Amino acid sequence: MMDNVDLKNIRLDENGHLQDYSCWDKSIGESLARHDKLLLSREHWQIINLMRDIYLQTETSPPMRLFIKAIRNKVSEESANSRYLYRLFPDGPVRLACKYAGLPKPKHCM
């Protein structure tokens, strides 16, 4: 089990995303998810880590369609669909994967 991070000591933006993604570690991701009443599984972490890798390479988060394509190439064919992603992240897969990865809220998300 990851250490519990006190989110009061973490600088978040108005949407609950980490202000400085370079300060992120998995315990922060776990704490942000726990605050949202979500327990992160291995499947969640596959998606979160892929989102973080994409962001660190491109300095942007992909829209859903491109993210699904990346999942198909890097994770698995079974995981590469919006139904699967919404089961993991019911309130918005791209936005929540970014949030728990310590990344800014995607520009294309409302």
N, CA, C and O atoms as a printed pandas DataFrame, in Angstrom:
     atom_number atom_name residue_name chain_id  residue_number  x_coord  y_coord  z_coord
0              1         N          MET        A               1    0.841   -1.190    0.000
1              2        CA          MET        A               1    0.000    0.000    0.000
2              3         C          MET        A               1    0.879    1.244    0.000
3              4         O          MET        A               1    1.875    1.312    0.721
4              5         N          MET        A               2    0.509    2.206   -0.798
5              6        CA          MET        A               2    1.263    3.455   -0.902
6              7         C          MET        A               2    1.046    4.299    0.351
7              8         O          MET        A               2    0.033    4.170    1.038
8              9         N          ASP        A               3    2.022    5.168    0.634
9             10        CA          ASP        A               3    1.857    6.098    1.738
10            11         C          ASP        A               3    0.724    7.058    1.425
11            12         O          ASP        A               3    0.504    7.429    0.272
12            13         N          ASN        A               4    0.019    7.449    2.455
13            14        CA          ASN        A               4   -1.044    8.428    2.302
14            15         C          ASN        A               4   -0.423    9.816    2.219
15            16         O          ASN        A               4    0.353   10.194    3.097
16            17         N          VAL        A               5   -0.742   10.568    1.200
17            18        CA          VAL        A               5   -0.228   11.920    1.034
18            19         C          VAL        A               5   -1.320   12.878    1.489
19            20         O          VAL        A               5   -2.482   12.732    1.110
20            21         N          ASP        A               6   -0.947   13.847    2.296
21            22        CA          ASP        A               6   -1.898   14.869    2.726
22            23         C          ASP        A               6   -2.057   15.865    1.587
23            24         O          ASP        A               6   -1.141   16.635    1.300
24            25         N          LEU        A               7   -3.211   15.850    0.943
25            26        CA          LEU        A               7   -3.425   16.711   -0.220
26            27         C          LEU        A               7   -3.435   18.190    0.145
27            28         O          LEU        A               7   -3.324   19.040   -0.738
28            29         N          LYS        A               8   -3.565   18.512    1.428
29            30        CA          LYS        A               8   -3.509   19.921    1.834
30            31         C          LYS        A               8   -2.117   20.498    1.611
31            32         O          LYS        A               8   -1.959   21.710    1.462
32            33         N          ASN        A               9   -1.106   19.629    1.587
33            34        CA          ASN        A               9    0.268   20.078    1.395
34            35         C          ASN        A               9    0.710   20.041   -0.066
35            36         O          ASN        A               9    1.873   20.308   -0.367
36            37         N          ILE        A              10   -0.202   19.713   -0.969
37            38        CA          ILE        A              10    0.089   19.611   -2.394
38            39         C          ILE        A              10   -0.598   20.766   -3.119
39            40         O          ILE        A              10   -1.767   21.057   -2.863
40            41         N          ARG        A              11    0.125   21.417   -4.015
41            42        CA          ARG        A              11   -0.454   22.542   -4.770
42            43         C          ARG        A              11   -1.262   22.013   -5.953
43            44         O          ARG        A              11   -0.716   21.454   -6.905
44            45         N          LEU        A              12   -2.587   22.208   -5.865
45            46        CA          LEU        A              12   -3.511   21.774   -6.908
46            47         C          LEU        A              12   -4.148   22.988   -7.568
47            48         O          LEU        A              12   -4.269   24.046   -6.950
48            49         N          ASP        A              13   -4.558   22.832   -8.833
49            50        CA          ASP        A              13   -5.286   23.914   -9.504
50            51         C          ASP        A              13   -6.764   23.835   -9.125
51            52         O          ASP        A              13   -7.158   23.005   -8.307
52            53         N          GLU        A              14   -7.568   24.696   -9.720
53            54        CA          GLU        A              14   -8.992   24.767   -9.370
54            55         C          GLU        A              14   -9.758   23.498   -9.770
55            56         O          GLU        A              14  -10.873   23.275   -9.300
56            57         N          ASN        A              15   -9.166   22.671  -10.632
57            58        CA          ASN        A              15   -9.810   21.420  -11.048
58            59         C          ASN        A              15   -9.286   20.203  -10.292
59            60         O          ASN        A              15   -9.675   19.073  -10.588
60            61         N          GLY        A              16   -8.403   20.427   -9.314
61            62        CA          GLY        A              16   -7.860   19.334   -8.527
62            63         C          GLY        A              16   -6.659   18.644   -9.148
63            64         O          GLY        A              16   -6.239   17.582   -8.688
64            65         N          HIS        A              17   -6.100   19.252  -10.203
65            66        CA          HIS        A              17   -4.904   18.696  -10.844
66            67         C          HIS        A              17   -3.656   19.309  -10.219
67            68         O          HIS        A              17   -3.656   20.467   -9.801
68            69         N          LEU        A              18   -2.603   18.516  -10.164
69            70        CA          LEU        A              18   -1.323   18.971   -9.635
70            71         C          LEU        A              18   -0.832   20.172  -10.446
71            72         O          LEU        A              18   -0.867   20.144  -11.676
72            73         N          GLN        A              19   -0.373   21.231   -9.760
73            74        CA          GLN        A              19    0.106   22.420  -10.469
74            75         C          GLN        A              19    1.458   22.193  -11.135
75            76         O          GLN        A              19    1.736   22.781  -12.181
76            77         N          ASP        A              20    2.298   21.352  -10.549
77            78        CA          ASP        A              20    3.624   21.086  -11.107
78            79         C          ASP        A              20    3.785   19.584  -11.285
79            80         O          ASP        A              20    4.019   18.859  -10.318
80            81         N          TYR        A              21    3.658   19.117  -12.528
81            82        CA          TYR        A              21    3.688   17.675  -12.764
82            83         C          TYR        A              21    5.021   17.032  -12.420
83            84         O          TYR        A              21    5.088   15.813  -12.264
84            85         N          SER        A              22    6.088   17.820  -12.297
85            86        CA          SER        A              22    7.388   17.241  -11.946
86            87         C          SER        A              22    7.453   16.834  -10.469
87            88         O          SER        A              22    8.378   16.129  -10.066
88            89         N          CYS        A              23    6.483   17.271   -9.661
89            90        CA          CYS        A              23    6.433   16.909   -8.234
90            91         C          CYS        A              23    5.672   15.602   -7.998
91            92         O          CYS        A              23    5.571   15.143   -6.860
92            93         N          TRP        A              24    5.145   15.010   -9.048
93            94        CA          TRP        A              24    4.272   13.835   -8.936
94            95         C          TRP        A              24    5.046   12.574   -8.566
95            96         O          TRP        A              24    6.192   12.380   -8.971
96            97         N          ASP        A              25    4.393   11.733   -7.793
97            98        CA          ASP        A              25    4.807   10.340   -7.647
98            99         C          ASP        A              25    3.527    9.519   -7.462
99           100         O          ASP        A              25    2.438   10.075   -7.321
100          101         N          LYS        A              26    3.670    8.198   -7.465
101          102        CA          LYS        A              26    2.486    7.336   -7.420
102          103         C          LYS        A              26    1.649    7.546   -6.167
103          104         O          LYS        A              26    0.429    7.385   -6.204
104          105         N          SER        A              27    2.287    7.902   -5.061
105          106        CA          SER        A              27    1.508    8.107   -3.834
106          107         C          SER        A              27    0.581    9.313   -3.975
107          108         O          SER        A              27   -0.506    9.324   -3.397
108          109         N          ILE        A              28    0.989   10.316   -4.726
109          110        CA          ILE        A              28    0.105   11.464   -4.982
110          111         C          ILE        A              28   -1.063   11.015   -5.852
111          112         O          ILE        A              28   -2.209   11.380   -5.589
112          113         N          GLY        A              29   -0.783   10.228   -6.883
113          114        CA          GLY        A              29   -1.857    9.696   -7.726
114          115         C          GLY        A              29   -2.854    8.876   -6.923
115          116         O          GLY        A              29   -4.065    9.011   -7.097
116          117         N          GLU        A              30   -2.335    8.021   -6.040
117          118        CA          GLU        A              30   -3.206    7.215   -5.175
118          119         C          GLU        A              30   -4.076    8.102   -4.283
119          120         O          GLU        A              30   -5.268    7.844   -4.117
120          121         N          SER        A              31   -3.481    9.137   -3.717
121          122        CA          SER        A              31   -4.219   10.025   -2.807
122          123         C          SER        A              31   -5.280   10.830   -3.552
123          124         O          SER        A              31   -6.388   11.014   -3.049
124          125         N          LEU        A              32   -4.944   11.311   -4.757
125          126        CA          LEU        A              32   -5.934   12.041   -5.557
126          127         C          LEU        A              32   -7.117   11.135   -5.896
127          128         O          LEU        A              32   -8.269   11.562   -5.821
128          129         N          ALA        A              33   -6.838    9.894   -6.266
129          130        CA          ALA        A              33   -7.904    8.948   -6.591
130          131         C          ALA        A              33   -8.737    8.618   -5.350
131          132         O          ALA        A              33   -9.967    8.588   -5.408
132          133         N          ARG        A              34   -8.056    8.372   -4.231
133          134        CA          ARG        A              34   -8.766    8.058   -2.987
134          135         C          ARG        A              34   -9.677    9.221   -2.599
135          136         O          ARG        A              34  -10.794    9.007   -2.126
136          137         N          HIS        A              35   -9.201   10.449   -2.798
137          138        CA          HIS        A              35  -10.030   11.629   -2.524
138          139         C          HIS        A              35  -11.301   11.605   -3.383
139          140         O          HIS        A              35  -12.359   12.058   -2.947
140          141         N          ASP        A              36  -11.188   11.075   -4.603
141          142        CA          ASP        A              36  -12.336   10.947   -5.514
142          143         C          ASP        A              36  -13.095    9.635   -5.293
143          144         O          ASP        A              36  -13.980    9.287   -6.075
144          145         N          LYS        A              37  -12.745    8.912   -4.225
145          146        CA          LYS        A              37  -13.390    7.641   -3.878
146          147         C          LYS        A              37  -13.167    6.568   -4.945
147          148         O          LYS        A              37  -14.074    5.807   -5.284
148          149         N          LEU        A              38  -11.934    6.525   -5.466
149          150        CA          LEU        A              38  -11.553    5.533   -6.464
150          151         C          LEU        A              38  -10.284    4.836   -6.001
151          152         O          LEU        A              38   -9.301    5.487   -5.648
152          153         N          LEU        A              39  -10.312    3.517   -6.005
153          154        CA          LEU        A              39   -9.142    2.723   -5.657
154          155         C          LEU        A              39   -8.485    2.270   -6.948
155          156         O          LEU        A              39   -9.119    1.609   -7.771
156          157         N          LEU        A              40   -7.220    2.621   -7.130
157          158        CA          LEU        A              40   -6.532    2.343   -8.389
158          159         C          LEU        A              40   -5.992    0.912   -8.430
159          160         O          LEU        A              40   -5.297    0.466   -7.517
160          161         N          SER        A              41   -6.325    0.216   -9.496
161          162        CA          SER        A              41   -5.881   -1.162   -9.725
162          163         C          SER        A              41   -4.709   -1.157  -10.716
163          164         O          SER        A              41   -4.290   -0.110  -11.210
164          165         N          ARG        A              42   -4.201   -2.352  -10.985
165          166        CA          ARG        A              42   -3.141   -2.505  -11.986
166          167         C          ARG        A              42   -3.621   -1.973  -13.344
167          168         O          ARG        A              42   -2.848   -1.353  -14.076
168          169         N          GLU        A              43   -4.895   -2.215  -13.680
169          170        CA          GLU        A              43   -5.452   -1.750  -14.950
170          171         C          GLU        A              43   -5.484   -0.229  -15.017
171          172         O          GLU        A              43   -5.177    0.355  -16.057
172          173         N          HIS        A              44   -5.856    0.419  -13.906
173          174        CA          HIS        A              44   -5.814    1.880  -13.854
174          175         C          HIS        A              44   -4.394    2.379  -14.117
175          176         O          HIS        A              44   -4.178    3.301  -14.903
176          177         N          TRP        A              45   -3.429    1.746  -13.439
177          178        CA          TRP        A              45   -2.039    2.207  -13.558
178          179         C          TRP        A              45   -1.487    2.026  -14.967
179          180         O          TRP        A              45   -0.654    2.821  -15.403
180          181         N          GLN        A              46   -1.928    1.003  -15.685
181          182        CA          GLN        A              46   -1.494    0.861  -17.082
182          183         C          GLN        A              46   -1.907    2.089  -17.882
183          184         O          GLN        A              46   -1.117    2.621  -18.663
184          185         N          ILE        A              47   -3.135    2.534  -17.691
185          186        CA          ILE        A              47   -3.671    3.678  -18.424
186          187         C          ILE        A              47   -3.005    4.972  -17.949
187          188         O          ILE        A              47   -2.606    5.802  -18.765
188          189         N          ILE        A              48   -2.887    5.141  -16.633
189          190        CA          ILE        A              48   -2.266    6.352  -16.067
190          191         C          ILE        A              48   -0.815    6.473  -16.525
191          192         O          ILE        A              48   -0.384    7.551  -16.935
192          193         N          ASN        A              49   -0.066    5.385  -16.459
193          194        CA          ASN        A              49    1.344    5.435  -16.862
194          195         C          ASN        A              49    1.493    5.725  -18.350
195          196         O          ASN        A              49    2.403    6.452  -18.748
196          197         N          LEU        A              50    0.609    5.167  -19.177
197          198        CA          LEU        A              50    0.655    5.473  -20.606
198          199         C          LEU        A              50    0.365    6.951  -20.840
199          200         O          LEU        A              50    1.041    7.598  -21.641
200          201         N          MET        A              51   -0.635    7.487  -20.147
201          202        CA          MET        A              51   -0.952    8.917  -20.299
202          203         C          MET        A              51    0.253    9.758  -19.909
203          204         O          MET        A              51    0.590   10.718  -20.603
204          205         N          ARG        A              52    0.890    9.417  -18.831
205          206        CA          ARG        A              52    2.062   10.177  -18.384
206          207         C          ARG        A              52    3.197   10.079  -19.411
207          208         O          ARG        A              52    3.845   11.082  -19.710
208          209         N          ASP        A              53    3.438    8.895  -19.945
209          210        CA          ASP        A              53    4.476    8.729  -20.975
210          211         C          ASP        A              53    4.181    9.595  -22.198
211          212         O          ASP        A              53    5.070   10.272  -22.714
212          213         N          ILE        A              54    2.932    9.570  -22.657
213          214        CA          ILE        A              54    2.549   10.379  -23.827
214          215         C          ILE        A              54    2.762   11.856  -23.531
215          216         O          ILE        A              54    3.322   12.582  -24.353
216          217         N          TYR        A              55    2.318   12.304  -22.356
217          218        CA          TYR        A              55    2.448   13.719  -22.003
218          219         C          TYR        A              55    3.923   14.137  -21.931
219          220         O          TYR        A              55    4.287   15.207  -22.418
220          221         N          LEU        A              56    4.757   13.312  -21.336
221          222        CA          LEU        A              56    6.171   13.664  -21.200
222          223         C          LEU        A              56    6.874   13.700  -22.559
223          224         O          LEU        A              56    7.865   14.412  -22.723
224          225         N          GLN        A              57    6.375   12.942  -23.527
225          226        CA          GLN        A              57    6.957   12.953  -24.869
226          227         C          GLN        A              57    6.423   14.099  -25.727
227          228         O          GLN        A              57    7.164   14.669  -26.528
228          229         N          THR        A              58    5.142   14.440  -25.565
229          230        CA          THR        A              58    4.499   15.397  -26.478
230          231         C          THR        A              58    4.131   16.729  -25.830
231          232         O          THR        A              58    3.793   17.688  -26.524
232          233         N          GLU        A              59    4.196   16.789  -24.493
233          234        CA          GLU        A              59    3.795   17.963  -23.708
234          235         C          GLU        A              59    2.326   18.323  -23.884
235          236         O          GLU        A              59    1.934   19.478  -23.716
236          237         N          THR        A              60    1.517   17.320  -24.225
237          238        CA          THR        A              60    0.074   17.489  -24.303
238          239         C          THR        A              60   -0.585   16.135  -24.059
239          240         O          THR        A              60    0.041   15.088  -24.220
240          241         N          SER        A              61   -1.843   16.171  -23.673
241          242        CA          SER        A              61   -2.579   14.917  -23.496
242          243         C          SER        A              61   -3.454   14.708  -24.731
243          244         O          SER        A              61   -4.037   15.658  -25.252
244          245         N          PRO        A              62   -3.542   13.465  -25.193
245          246        CA          PRO        A              62   -4.301   13.204  -26.418
246          247         C          PRO        A              62   -5.805   13.199  -26.171
247          248         O          PRO        A              62   -6.256   12.880  -25.071
248          249         N          PRO        A              63   -6.574   13.549  -27.184
249          250        CA          PRO        A              63   -8.026   13.355  -27.084
250          251         C          PRO        A              63   -8.332   11.850  -27.061
251          252         O          PRO        A              63   -7.480   11.029  -27.399
252          253         N          MET        A              64   -9.529   11.512  -26.668
253          254        CA          MET        A              64   -9.927   10.118  -26.447
254          255         C          MET        A              64   -9.585    9.212  -27.634
255          256         O          MET        A              64   -9.003    8.146  -27.438
256          257         N          ARG        A              65   -9.928    9.608  -28.838
257          258        CA          ARG        A              65   -9.713    8.737  -29.995
258          259         C          ARG        A              65   -8.236    8.384  -30.167
259          260         O          ARG        A              65   -7.903    7.227  -30.423
260          261         N          LEU        A              66   -7.356    9.367  -30.029
261          262        CA          LEU        A              66   -5.920    9.118  -30.163
262          263         C          LEU        A              66   -5.386    8.324  -28.969
263          264         O          LEU        A              66   -4.476    7.508  -29.114
264          265         N          PHE        A              67   -5.957    8.570  -27.799
265          266        CA          PHE        A              67   -5.540    7.822  -26.612
266          267         C          PHE        A              67   -5.894    6.343  -26.766
267          268         O          PHE        A              67   -5.098    5.473  -26.410
268          269         N          ILE        A              68   -7.073    6.059  -27.289
269          270        CA          ILE        A              68   -7.483    4.674  -27.522
270          271         C          ILE        A              68   -6.530    3.999  -28.510
271          272         O          ILE        A              68   -6.180    2.830  -28.344
272          273         N          LYS        A              69   -6.119    4.731  -29.523
273          274        CA          LYS        A              69   -5.162    4.184  -30.490
274          275         C          LYS        A              69   -3.825    3.856  -29.801
275          276         O          LYS        A              69   -3.224    2.816  -30.071
276          277         N          ALA        A              70   -3.372    4.738  -28.921
277          278        CA          ALA        A              70   -2.130    4.500  -28.175
278          279         C          ALA        A              70   -2.278    3.296  -27.250
279          280         O          ALA        A              70   -1.349    2.498  -27.118
280          281         N          ILE        A              71   -3.434    3.159  -26.613
281          282        CA          ILE        A              71   -3.690    2.008  -25.742
282          283         C          ILE        A              71   -3.620    0.722  -26.557
283          284         O          ILE        A              71   -3.029   -0.266  -26.119
284          285         N          ARG        A              72   -4.219    0.736  -27.736
285          286        CA          ARG        A              72   -4.193   -0.449  -28.608
286          287         C          ARG        A              72   -2.747   -0.839  -28.931
287          288         O          ARG        A              72   -2.414   -2.024  -28.949
288          289         N          ASN        A              73   -1.894    0.145  -29.183
289          290        CA          ASN        A              73   -0.502   -0.113  -29.554
290          291         C          ASN        A              73    0.382   -0.482  -28.365
291          292         O          ASN        A              73    1.310   -1.275  -28.518
292          293         N          LYS        A              74    0.115    0.074  -27.189
293          294        CA          LYS        A              74    1.031   -0.073  -26.053
294          295         C          LYS        A              74    0.525   -0.977  -24.931
295          296         O          LYS        A              74    1.329   -1.547  -24.193
296          297         N          VAL        A              75   -0.794   -1.117  -24.790
297          298        CA          VAL        A              75   -1.346   -1.895  -23.664
298          299         C          VAL        A              75   -1.969   -3.191  -24.181
299          300         O          VAL        A              75   -1.388   -4.265  -24.027
300          301         N          SER        A              76   -3.146   -3.089  -24.792
301          302        CA          SER        A              76   -3.796   -4.277  -25.341
302          303         C          SER        A              76   -5.001   -3.886  -26.179
303          304         O          SER        A              76   -5.568   -2.804  -26.021
304          305         N          GLU        A              77   -5.372   -4.773  -27.056
305          306        CA          GLU        A              77   -6.563   -4.574  -27.890
306          307         C          GLU        A              77   -7.820   -4.535  -27.005
307          308         O          GLU        A              77   -8.726   -3.739  -27.253
308          309         N          GLU        A              78   -7.876   -5.394  -25.975
309          310        CA          GLU        A              78   -9.056   -5.463  -25.102
310          311         C          GLU        A              78   -9.289   -4.166  -24.331
311          312         O          GLU        A              78  -10.429   -3.822  -24.019
312          313         N          SER        A              79   -8.215   -3.452  -24.026
313          314        CA          SER        A              79   -8.313   -2.208  -23.247
314          315         C          SER        A              79   -8.600   -0.996  -24.126
315          316         O          SER        A              79   -8.870    0.092  -23.619
316          317         N          ALA        A              80   -8.543   -1.182  -25.434
317          318        CA          ALA        A              80   -8.592   -0.055  -26.364
318          319         C          ALA        A              80  -10.011    0.259  -26.807
319          320         O          ALA        A              80  -10.336    0.178  -27.992
320          321         N          ASN        A              81  -10.858    0.619  -25.840
321          322        CA          ASN        A              81  -12.202    1.078  -26.192
322          323         C          ASN        A              81  -12.743    1.955  -25.072
323          324         O          ASN        A              81  -12.335    1.844  -23.916
324          325         N          SER        A              82  -13.658    2.815  -25.439
325          326        CA          SER        A              82  -14.168    3.793  -24.473
326          327         C          SER        A              82  -14.979    3.131  -23.353
327          328         O          SER        A              82  -14.962    3.626  -22.226
328          329         N          ARG        A              83  -15.683    2.038  -23.623
329          330        CA          ARG        A              83  -16.456    1.369  -22.561
330          331         C          ARG        A              83  -15.536    0.890  -21.440
331          332         O          ARG        A              83  -15.833    1.079  -20.260
332          333         N          TYR        A              84  -14.434    0.279  -21.813
333          334        CA          TYR        A              84  -13.448   -0.180  -20.832
334          335         C          TYR        A              84  -12.914    1.009  -20.022
335          336         O          TYR        A              84  -12.839    0.947  -18.795
336          337         N          LEU        A              85  -12.551    2.075  -20.711
337          338        CA          LEU        A              85  -11.993    3.245  -20.033
338          339         C          LEU        A              85  -12.997    3.903  -19.093
339          340         O          LEU        A              85  -12.629    4.346  -18.006
340          341         N          TYR        A              86  -14.257    3.969  -19.503
341          342        CA          TYR        A              86  -15.281    4.557  -18.632
342          343         C          TYR        A              86  -15.589    3.652  -17.440
343          344         O          TYR        A              86  -16.019    4.151  -16.400
344          345         N          ARG        A              87  -15.383    2.342  -17.556
345          346        CA          ARG        A              87  -15.535    1.474  -16.384
346          347         C          ARG        A              87  -14.439    1.788  -15.361
347          348         O          ARG        A              87  -14.687    1.789  -14.155
348          349         N          LEU        A              88  -13.238    2.053  -15.851
349          350        CA          LEU        A              88  -12.137    2.392  -14.943
350          351         C          LEU        A              88  -12.291    3.800  -14.373
351          352         O          LEU        A              88  -12.100    4.022  -13.178
352          353         N          PHE        A              89  -12.636    4.745  -15.241
353          354        CA          PHE        A              89  -12.695    6.166  -14.878
354          355         C          PHE        A              89  -14.062    6.724  -15.271
355          356         O          PHE        A              89  -14.181    7.386  -16.302
356          357         N          PRO        A              90  -15.097    6.466  -14.462
357          358        CA          PRO        A              90  -16.474    6.820  -14.835
358          359         C          PRO        A              90  -16.713    8.307  -15.106
359          360         O          PRO        A              90  -17.603    8.654  -15.883
360          361         N          ASP        A              91  -15.947    9.168  -14.490
361          362        CA          ASP        A              91  -16.188   10.608  -14.651
362          363         C          ASP        A              91  -15.338   11.244  -15.742
363          364         O          ASP        A              91  -15.194   12.466  -15.774
364          365         N          GLY        A              92  -14.774   10.441  -16.631
365          366        CA          GLY        A              92  -13.996   10.968  -17.746
366          367         C          GLY        A              92  -12.606   10.376  -17.796
367          368         O          GLY        A              92  -11.726   10.805  -17.050
368          369         N          PRO        A              93  -12.389    9.396  -18.662
369          370        CA          PRO        A              93  -11.113    8.685  -18.694
370          371         C          PRO        A              93   -9.885    9.560  -18.961
371          372         O          PRO        A              93   -8.887    9.441  -18.250
372          373         N          VAL        A              94   -9.936   10.415  -19.948
373          374        CA          VAL        A              94   -8.753   11.216  -20.280
374          375         C          VAL        A              94   -8.451   12.202  -19.149
375          376         O          VAL        A              94   -7.307   12.336  -18.716
376          377         N          ARG        A              95   -9.491   12.885  -18.681
377          378        CA          ARG        A              95   -9.280   13.875  -17.620
378          379         C          ARG        A              95   -8.769   13.217  -16.333
379          380         O          ARG        A              95   -7.824   13.709  -15.716
380          381         N          LEU        A              96   -9.391   12.110  -15.933
381          382        CA          LEU        A              96   -8.978   11.475  -14.684
382          383         C          LEU        A              96   -7.621   10.784  -14.808
383          384         O          LEU        A              96   -6.839   10.797  -13.857
384          385         N          ALA        A              97   -7.328   10.185  -15.956
385          386        CA          ALA        A              97   -5.994    9.606  -16.143
386          387         C          ALA        A              97   -4.938   10.697  -16.021
387          388         O          ALA        A              97   -3.881   10.483  -15.428
388          389         N          CYS        A              98   -5.229   11.872  -16.586
389          390        CA          CYS        A              98   -4.304   13.008  -16.446
390          391         C          CYS        A              98   -4.195   13.441  -14.990
391          392         O          CYS        A              98   -3.095   13.669  -14.487
392          393         N          LYS        A              99   -5.312   13.554  -14.327
393          394        CA          LYS        A              99   -5.320   14.006  -12.931
394          395         C          LYS        A              99   -4.480   13.088  -12.056
395          396         O          LYS        A              99   -3.636   13.563  -11.296
396          397         N          TYR        A             100   -4.701   11.779  -12.151
397          398        CA          TYR        A             100   -3.989   10.842  -11.296
398          399         C          TYR        A             100   -2.536   10.651  -11.732
399          400         O          TYR        A             100   -1.720   10.140  -10.964
400          401         N          ALA        A             101   -2.211   11.060  -12.961
401          402        CA          ALA        A             101   -0.831   11.028  -13.455
402          403         C          ALA        A             101   -0.095   12.318  -13.095
403          404         O          ALA        A             101    1.077   12.486  -13.433
404          405         N          GLY        A             102   -0.791   13.228  -12.406
405          406        CA          GLY        A             102   -0.152   14.481  -11.995
406          407         C          GLY        A             102   -0.067   15.512  -13.097
407          408         O          GLY        A             102    0.716   16.456  -13.001
408          409         N          LEU        A             103   -0.856   15.348  -14.138
409          410        CA          LEU        A             103   -0.785   16.214  -15.321
410          411         C          LEU        A             103   -1.882   17.264  -15.306
411          412         O          LEU        A             103   -2.886   17.105  -14.613
412          413         N          PRO        A             104   -1.698   18.340  -16.068
413          414        CA          PRO        A             104   -2.736   19.370  -16.144
414          415         C          PRO        A             104   -4.025   18.819  -16.761
415          416         O          PRO        A             104   -4.016   17.814  -17.473
416          417         N          LYS        A             105   -5.121   19.502  -16.469
417          418        CA          LYS        A             105   -6.396   19.147  -17.087
418          419         C          LYS        A             105   -6.244   19.322  -18.591
419          420         O          LYS        A             105   -5.753   20.354  -19.048
420          421         N          PRO        A             106   -6.660   18.329  -19.363
421          422        CA          PRO        A             106   -6.537   18.435  -20.832
422          423         C          PRO        A             106   -7.314   19.637  -21.363
423          424         O          PRO        A             106   -8.412   19.938  -20.895
424          425         N          LYS        A             107   -6.737   20.306  -22.331
425          426        CA          LYS        A             107   -7.373   21.482  -22.918
426          427         C          LYS        A             107   -8.678   21.128  -23.619
427          428         O          LYS        A             107   -9.594   21.949  -23.670
428          429         N          HIS        A             108   -8.775   19.915  -24.160
429          430        CA          HIS        A             108   -9.965   19.504  -24.898
430          431         C          HIS        A             108  -11.059   18.938  -24.001
431          432         O          HIS        A             108  -12.108   18.540  -24.509
432          433         N          CYS        A             109  -10.855   18.887  -22.682
433          434        CA          CYS        A             109  -11.891   18.391  -21.748
434          435         C          CYS        A             109  -12.623   19.567  -21.121
435          436         O          CYS        A             109  -12.034   20.608  -20.829
436          437         N          MET        A             110  -13.909   19.376  -20.923
437          438        CA          MET        A             110  -14.715   20.437  -20.317
438          439         C          MET        A             110  -14.544   20.447  -18.821
439          440         O          MET        A             110  -15.147   21.274  -18.136
